[in-house]
């Protein structure tokens, strides 16, 4: 059996809209903006002017609360960098950074030990502050994991009681 080639049907229901000069765009008579002819009926001139006025207004700067230096953990190299820059700032930051890195690289362990101790002191203060903030937080008593209905509505949830003293035997509840 041989299939005959189908002739393609042309759809006449959709007419392509064109402007008076034959182009797909026309200028709006009110605002003078070039608008696609197909979208000309959705074009609104007045609200667009208001939007432009809003764009010209200065945007609010997002205020980021900077952390104090003690709030941030630091490495020994960072502590060394800060001290080195304070003492040897000549104006060219790249040269100071290069000198700083070369100095750090050529230091012995004993010379670096002082900076490791300072960094540990800063990090301990940071951890102490974190622990204090954690203790000051108000924890909710109704945590989702503590609810009795956790797996009640989940069809894939299987509840097993594990006996901590057994060798991994499952006890189905």
DODO-894832 format. One record per residue (C-alpha): x, y, z. Coordinates in nm, 3 decimals. Example, Ala and Ser with C-alpha at 12.3 -4.5 7.8 and 13.67 -1.06 7.14 Angstrom:
# residues 2
<kolnu <1.230 -0.450 0.780>>
<kolnu <1.367 -0.106 0.714>>
# end
This chain:
# residues 173
<kolnu <0.000 0.000 0.000>>
<kolnu <0.142 0.335 -0.101>>
<kolnu <0.076 0.648 0.096>>
<kolnu <-0.008 0.949 -0.113>>
<kolnu <0.153 1.278 -0.033>>
<kolnu <-0.079 1.514 0.148>>
<kolnu <-0.127 1.857 0.012>>
<kolnu <-0.076 2.126 0.269>>
<kolnu <-0.372 2.340 0.350>>
<kolnu <-0.322 2.711 0.370>>
<kolnu <-0.485 2.881 0.665>>
<kolnu <-0.657 3.203 0.563>>
<kolnu <-0.789 3.293 0.907>>
<kolnu <-0.480 3.485 1.022>>
<kolnu <-0.406 3.810 0.850>>
<kolnu <-0.071 3.976 0.895>>
<kolnu <-0.115 4.329 1.019>>
<kolnu <0.087 4.598 0.849>>
<kolnu <0.111 4.970 0.886>>
<kolnu <0.002 5.212 0.610>>
<kolnu <0.350 5.205 0.457>>
<kolnu <0.372 4.822 0.467>>
<kolnu <0.607 4.793 0.765>>
<kolnu <0.534 4.596 1.079>>
<kolnu <0.586 4.905 1.298>>
<kolnu <0.407 5.236 1.320>>
<kolnu <0.467 5.549 1.525>>
<kolnu <0.230 5.629 1.806>>
<kolnu <0.058 5.962 1.737>>
<kolnu <0.062 6.066 2.105>>
<kolnu <0.410 5.977 2.228>>
<kolnu <0.598 5.920 1.899>>
<kolnu <0.738 5.579 1.995>>
<kolnu <0.769 5.312 1.727>>
<kolnu <0.527 5.032 1.822>>
<kolnu <0.468 4.692 1.662>>
<kolnu <0.141 4.702 1.465>>
<kolnu <0.024 4.375 1.621>>
<kolnu <0.070 4.526 1.968>>
<kolnu <-0.055 4.876 1.889>>
<kolnu <-0.391 4.816 2.055>>
<kolnu <-0.212 4.728 2.384>>
<kolnu <0.016 5.034 2.376>>
<kolnu <-0.045 5.287 2.653>>
<kolnu <0.135 5.619 2.646>>
<kolnu <0.043 5.784 2.978>>
<kolnu <0.158 5.516 3.227>>
<kolnu <0.489 5.486 3.045>>
<kolnu <0.570 5.852 3.121>>
<kolnu <0.511 5.787 3.492>>
<kolnu <0.745 5.489 3.484>>
<kolnu <1.020 5.699 3.331>>
<kolnu <0.982 5.953 3.610>>
<kolnu <1.020 5.675 3.865>>
<kolnu <1.337 5.550 3.698>>
<kolnu <1.494 5.895 3.723>>
<kolnu <1.451 5.909 4.098>>
<kolnu <1.755 5.794 4.293>>
<kolnu <1.724 5.440 4.417>>
<kolnu <1.751 5.368 4.784>>
<kolnu <2.089 5.233 4.874>>
<kolnu <2.078 4.900 5.048>>
<kolnu <2.231 4.953 5.387>>
<kolnu <2.453 4.664 5.485>>
<kolnu <2.548 4.650 5.848>>
<kolnu <2.923 4.616 5.854>>
<kolnu <3.064 4.377 6.104>>
<kolnu <3.317 4.500 6.350>>
<kolnu <3.667 4.358 6.307>>
<kolnu <3.625 4.139 6.614>>
<kolnu <3.312 3.986 6.458>>
<kolnu <3.510 3.837 6.172>>
<kolnu <3.751 3.544 6.199>>
<kolnu <4.096 3.614 6.056>>
<kolnu <4.389 3.409 5.946>>
<kolnu <4.744 3.470 6.065>>
<kolnu <4.839 3.600 5.722>>
<kolnu <4.554 3.854 5.734>>
<kolnu <4.670 3.981 6.074>>
<kolnu <5.024 4.014 5.938>>
<kolnu <4.895 4.197 5.626>>
<kolnu <4.704 4.453 5.832>>
<kolnu <5.006 4.531 6.051>>
<kolnu <5.244 4.542 5.755>>
<kolnu <5.023 4.781 5.557>>
<kolnu <4.993 5.015 5.857>>
<kolnu <5.371 5.041 5.891>>
<kolnu <5.480 5.032 5.525>>
<kolnu <5.217 5.224 5.327>>
<kolnu <5.410 5.407 5.053>>
<kolnu <5.115 5.489 4.827>>
<kolnu <5.135 5.205 4.577>>
<kolnu <4.913 4.928 4.714>>
<kolnu <5.030 4.664 4.466>>
<kolnu <5.393 4.708 4.563>>
<kolnu <5.304 4.694 4.932>>
<kolnu <5.108 4.371 4.875>>
<kolnu <5.399 4.216 4.685>>
<kolnu <5.644 4.314 4.959>>
<kolnu <5.404 4.185 5.222>>
<kolnu <5.366 3.847 5.052>>
<kolnu <5.741 3.808 4.998>>
<kolnu <5.805 3.898 5.362>>
<kolnu <5.548 3.642 5.480>>
<kolnu <5.693 3.375 5.254>>
<kolnu <6.046 3.431 5.386>>
<kolnu <5.948 3.431 5.756>>
<kolnu <6.036 3.134 5.975>>
<kolnu <5.781 2.944 6.182>>
<kolnu <5.893 3.117 6.499>>
<kolnu <5.841 3.461 6.343>>
<kolnu <5.495 3.362 6.219>>
<kolnu <5.396 3.219 6.558>>
<kolnu <5.314 3.566 6.697>>
<kolnu <5.062 3.625 6.417>>
<kolnu <4.907 3.280 6.464>>
<kolnu <4.854 3.361 6.832>>
<kolnu <4.689 3.696 6.748>>
<kolnu <4.464 3.526 6.491>>
<kolnu <4.365 3.258 6.745>>
<kolnu <4.278 3.528 6.998>>
<kolnu <4.053 3.702 6.742>>
<kolnu <3.892 3.374 6.637>>
<kolnu <3.821 3.274 6.998>>
<kolnu <3.653 3.610 7.060>>
<kolnu <3.448 3.551 6.743>>
<kolnu <3.342 3.202 6.854>>
<kolnu <3.256 3.331 7.202>>
<kolnu <3.037 3.600 7.045>>
<kolnu <2.866 3.340 6.823>>
<kolnu <2.793 3.118 7.123>>
<kolnu <2.651 3.413 7.315>>
<kolnu <2.425 3.503 7.020>>
<kolnu <2.315 3.140 6.989>>
<kolnu <2.227 3.123 7.358>>
<kolnu <2.035 3.452 7.337>>
<kolnu <1.818 3.327 7.049>>
<kolnu <1.463 3.235 7.134>>
<kolnu <1.396 2.881 7.023>>
<kolnu <1.045 2.772 6.945>>
<kolnu <0.920 2.479 7.148>>
<kolnu <0.709 2.345 6.860>>
<kolnu <0.978 2.240 6.620>>
<kolnu <0.851 2.051 6.315>>
<kolnu <1.068 1.748 6.385>>
<kolnu <0.922 1.715 6.736>>
<kolnu <0.561 1.699 6.623>>
<kolnu <0.373 1.371 6.654>>
<kolnu <0.223 1.409 6.306>>
<kolnu <0.550 1.434 6.112>>
<kolnu <0.504 1.129 5.892>>
<kolnu <0.130 1.102 5.921>>
<kolnu <0.043 1.249 5.582>>
<kolnu <0.351 1.150 5.386>>
<kolnu <0.283 0.827 5.198>>
<kolnu <0.655 0.758 5.149>>
<kolnu <0.734 0.788 5.522>>
<kolnu <0.810 0.465 5.704>>
<kolnu <0.835 0.466 6.079>>
<kolnu <1.088 0.232 6.233>>
<kolnu <1.191 0.208 6.596>>
<kolnu <1.560 0.140 6.619>>
<kolnu <1.680 -0.034 6.929>>
<kolnu <2.013 0.123 7.021>>
<kolnu <2.137 -0.187 7.206>>
<kolnu <2.054 -0.437 6.933>>
<kolnu <2.277 -0.519 6.640>>
<kolnu <2.057 -0.342 6.385>>
<kolnu <1.740 -0.555 6.407>>
<kolnu <1.430 -0.362 6.305>>
<kolnu <1.125 -0.354 6.527>>
<kolnu <0.818 -0.236 6.340>>
<kolnu <0.582 -0.027 6.546>>
# end
